[in-house]
Amino acid sequence: MSDLLKNIDARTKLAGTNKLEILMFSLGKDLRTGREETFGINVFKVREVMRIPEITRAPEMPAAVEGMVSLRGALVPVIDLAKYIGMEPDGQPGIMIVTEYNGYTQGFLVRAVDNILRLDWSAMRVPPEMLVAELGGLVTAITELKDKRLVMMLDVEKVLAETGHFGSDEMIFKAVRHLGKENRTVFFADDSSVARNQIARTLEAMGVKSISAINGRRAWEELSRMADYADSSNTPLREMVQVILTDVEMPEMDGYMLTRKIKADKRFNGIPVLMHSSLSSSSNQQLGKAVGVDEYVPKFEPQKLSQTLARLLA
């Protein structure tokens, strides 16, 4: 099954083209609804796909955390995604997808994997508000296949945060320092509700104002409106926003494409772009630099984020 991912290194060339590849998978048929939904995960974050090894159960774990497995000497937590989303599947999971997010490795139990789908981020749509409310923000994007099936991208950052991967809020915000300067504004874009909340709390702790968008397209639309207003009012745009912070993976327009647009528009000269992503490998950082990113900070590290912002906002 790992043959599905054997060309993953070559896939880095997708960066900056607003394209992605997703590994599709199923959690089985939900006995309550009689439906079998299709989910997706970015191939960049998948290390391998394998049969489920022996799981060591551990006490006092969150309900969806099945325990741990040993992979090449490392202990990896295992999460049953069907249990996490509250499904009643018609059988047991048979596959484990090993993923890496922001340096954290974990296994997700699923019923079956399908294939790898290559598509444009513009084909990934923001889910309807009703679905967002029903699933608590768990689905960040949806695309429709030729056979009319819908593929839902899960907010894995939300899954990991709610299963205890990133520590308590009190711990991660403890070291954030107040900037001590007035009239500083950061514009940030991220499709994950968990990430947006953490960014907002970091900026609040720093005493910095913020404007946010839920994906790259909406960010570009809002930034363009701000630039138009700055032109019409003869106000330097940099007086309105001092740093632009962007995620990489977002429906409709990703962070690489957003950065390209910003850097190609002279009105944004002098406003640094900070990329904030769980795709934190050195290769991804180099891809960010290639499209003009000024700084790169891993997600879920508010202290590092605040230190970088403090330097850019000074």
VOLUM-769122 format. One record per residue (C-alpha): x, y, z; residue in three letters. Coordinates in steps of 0.5 Angstrom, whole numbers, padded with zeros to 4 digits, always signed. Layout:
REM residues N
XYZala ...
***
This chain:
REM residues 314
+0000+0000+0000met +0006+0005+0001ser +0007+0004-0007asp +0001+0010-0007leu +0006+0015-0004leu +0013+0012-0007lys +0013+0019-0011asn +0012+0024-0006ile +0018+0027-0007asp +0017+0029-0014ala +0010+0032-0011arg +0014+0038-0008thr +0013+0041-0015lys +0006+0042-0014leu +0007+0048-0009ala +0006+0055-0012gly +0001+0052-0018thr -0005+0052-0013asn -0005+0045-0014lys -0005+0039-0009leu -0006+0031-0008glu -0010+0028-0003ile -0011+0021-0001leu -0018+0019-0001met -0021+0014+0005phe -0027+0011+0008ser -0029+0010+0015leu -0034+0005+0013gly -0042+0006+0013lys -0045+0010+0018asp -0051+0005+0021leu -0055+0011+0023arg -0055+0014+0016thr -0054+0008+0012gly -0049+0013+0008arg -0041+0011+0007glu -0038+0018+0006glu -0031+0019+0003thr -0026+0023+0006phe -0019+0026+0004gly -0012+0028+0007ile -0006+0032+0004asn -0001+0027+0001val +0004+0032+0004phe +0003+0030+0011lys +0002+0022+0010val +0008+0018+0011arg +0006+0011+0010glu -0001+0007+0009val +0000+0000+0013met -0004-0006+0016arg -0006-0004+0023ile +0000-0007+0027pro -0001-0009+0035glu -0004-0003+0039ile -0002-0002+0046thr -0008+0000+0050arg -0006+0006+0055ala -0011+0008+0061pro -0014+0015+0061glu -0013+0016+0054met -0019+0021+0050pro -0024+0016+0048ala -0022+0016+0041ala -0015+0015+0042val -0014+0007+0042glu -0007+0007+0044gly +0000+0007+0042met +0004+0003+0036val +0012+0002+0036ser +0014+0004+0029leu +0022+0003+0028arg +0023+0004+0035gly +0018+0010+0036ala +0012+0010+0040leu +0006+0013+0036val -0001+0015+0038pro -0007+0012+0034val -0013+0015+0033ile -0020+0012+0031asp -0023+0017+0026leu -0030+0014+0026ala -0030+0014+0034lys -0027+0021+0034tyr -0033+0024+0029ile -0038+0020+0033gly -0040+0015+0027met -0043+0008+0028glu -0039+0004+0023pro -0041-0002+0020asp -0035-0006+0022gly -0028-0005+0024gln -0022-0001+0021pro -0017-0005+0017gly -0012+0001+0015ile -0007+0006+0019met -0005+0012+0015ile +0001+0015+0019val +0001+0022+0018thr +0006+0028+0020glu +0004+0034+0023tyr +0009+0040+0025asn +0014+0034+0027gly +0008+0030+0031tyr +0007+0023+0028thr +0001+0019+0029gln -0003+0014+0026gly -0011+0015+0024phe -0015+0008+0023leu -0019+0008+0017val -0024+0003+0014arg -0020+0003+0007ala -0016+0008+0003val -0018+0009-0004asp -0013+0013-0009asn -0010+0019-0010ile -0013+0025-0013leu -0010+0031-0016arg -0014+0037-0017leu -0013+0045-0016asp -0014+0048-0010trp -0020+0052-0013ser -0024+0046-0014ala -0024+0045-0006met -0030+0049-0004arg -0031+0052+0003val -0037+0048+0006pro -0044+0050+0007pro -0045+0054+0014glu -0050+0048+0016met -0045+0043+0015leu -0040+0047+0019val -0044+0048+0025ala -0046+0040+0025glu -0039+0038+0025leu -0036+0043+0029gly -0032+0046+0024gly -0029+0039+0023leu -0029+0039+0015val -0025+0045+0012thr -0026+0044+0005ala -0031+0040+0000ile -0030+0037-0007thr -0034+0034-0012glu -0032+0028-0016leu -0034+0026-0023lys -0038+0020-0020asp -0042+0026-0016lys -0039+0023-0010arg -0037+0029-0005leu -0030+0028-0002val -0029+0032+0005met -0022+0035+0008met -0022+0034+0015leu -0019+0039+0020asp -0013+0034+0022val -0011+0040+0027glu -0017+0040+0030lys -0017+0033+0031val -0010+0033+0034leu -0011+0039+0039ala -0018+0036+0042glu -0014+0029+0043thr -0009+0032+0047gly -0003+0033+0042his -0001+0040+0043phe -0001+0041+0051gly -0006+0045+0054ser -0008+0052+0052asp -0005+0055+0059glu +0002+0052+0057met +0003+0054+0050ile +0001+0061+0051phe +0004+0062+0058lys +0011+0065+0054ala +0008+0070+0050val +0010+0077+0051arg +0006+0083+0050his +0009+0087+0044leu +0009+0094+0048gly +0007+0098+0041lys +0001+0101+0039glu -0003+0101+0032asn +0000+0094+0030arg -0004+0090+0026thr -0003+0083+0023val -0008+0080+0017phe -0008+0073+0018phe -0011+0067+0013ala -0012+0060+0015asp -0018+0055+0014asp -0017+0051+0021ser -0022+0054+0026ser -0017+0051+0031val -0011+0055+0028ala -0015+0061+0027arg -0017+0061+0035asn -0009+0060+0037gln -0007+0066+0032ile -0012+0070+0035ala -0010+0069+0042arg -0003+0070+0041thr -0004+0077+0038leu -0009+0078+0043glu -0003+0077+0048ala +0002+0081+0044met -0003+0087+0044gly -0004+0087+0037val -0010+0088+0033lys -0012+0083+0027ser -0016+0082+0021ile -0017+0075+0019ser -0020+0071+0013ala -0022+0063+0012ile -0018+0062+0006asn -0013+0065+0001gly -0018+0067-0004arg -0022+0071+0001arg -0016+0074+0004ala -0014+0076-0003trp -0020+0079-0004glu -0020+0083+0003glu -0013+0085+0002leu -0015+0088-0005ser -0020+0092-0002arg -0016+0095+0003met -0010+0097-0002ala -0016+0100-0006asp -0018+0104+0000tyr -0011+0106+0001ala -0010+0108-0006asp -0017+0112-0006ser -0015+0115+0001ser -0008+0117-0001asn -0006+0113+0005thr +0000+0108+0006pro -0002+0101+0006leu +0003+0099+0011arg -0001+0104+0016glu -0007+0099+0015met -0003+0093+0016val +0004+0091+0018gln +0005+0084+0017val +0001+0078+0013ile +0001+0071+0016leu -0002+0066+0012thr -0003+0058+0012asp -0001+0054+0006val -0006+0049+0005glu -0013+0053+0004met -0019+0051+0000pro -0020+0056-0007glu -0013+0059-0006met -0007+0056-0002asp -0002+0060+0001gly +0003+0059-0004tyr -0001+0063-0009met -0003+0068-0004leu +0004+0070-0003thr +0005+0070-0011arg +0000+0075-0012lys +0002+0079-0006ile +0009+0080-0008lys +0007+0081-0015ala +0003+0087-0013asp +0007+0094-0012lys +0002+0096-0007arg +0004+0091-0002phe +0012+0093-0002asn +0015+0093+0005gly +0009+0089+0008ile +0013+0082+0010pro +0009+0075+0009val +0010+0070+0014leu +0008+0063+0013met +0005+0059+0018his +0004+0052+0017ser +0004+0045+0020ser +0008+0043+0013leu +0014+0045+0017ser +0020+0041+0013ser +0026+0044+0011ser +0023+0043+0003ser +0017+0046+0005asn +0020+0052+0008gln +0025+0053+0001gln +0018+0052-0003leu +0016+0058+0001gly +0022+0062+0000lys +0021+0061-0007ala +0015+0064-0008val +0017+0070-0004gly +0015+0069+0004val +0020+0073+0008asp +0019+0068+0014glu +0017+0061+0016tyr +0014+0059+0023val +0011+0052+0025pro +0004+0052+0027lys +0002+0051+0035phe +0008+0054+0037glu +0006+0061+0040pro +0012+0063+0043gln +0016+0062+0036lys +0010+0066+0033leu +0010+0072+0037ser +0018+0072+0037gln +0018+0072+0030thr +0012+0077+0029leu +0015+0082+0035ala +0021+0082+0030arg +0017+0084+0024leu +0013+0089+0027leu +0018+0093+0031ala 
***
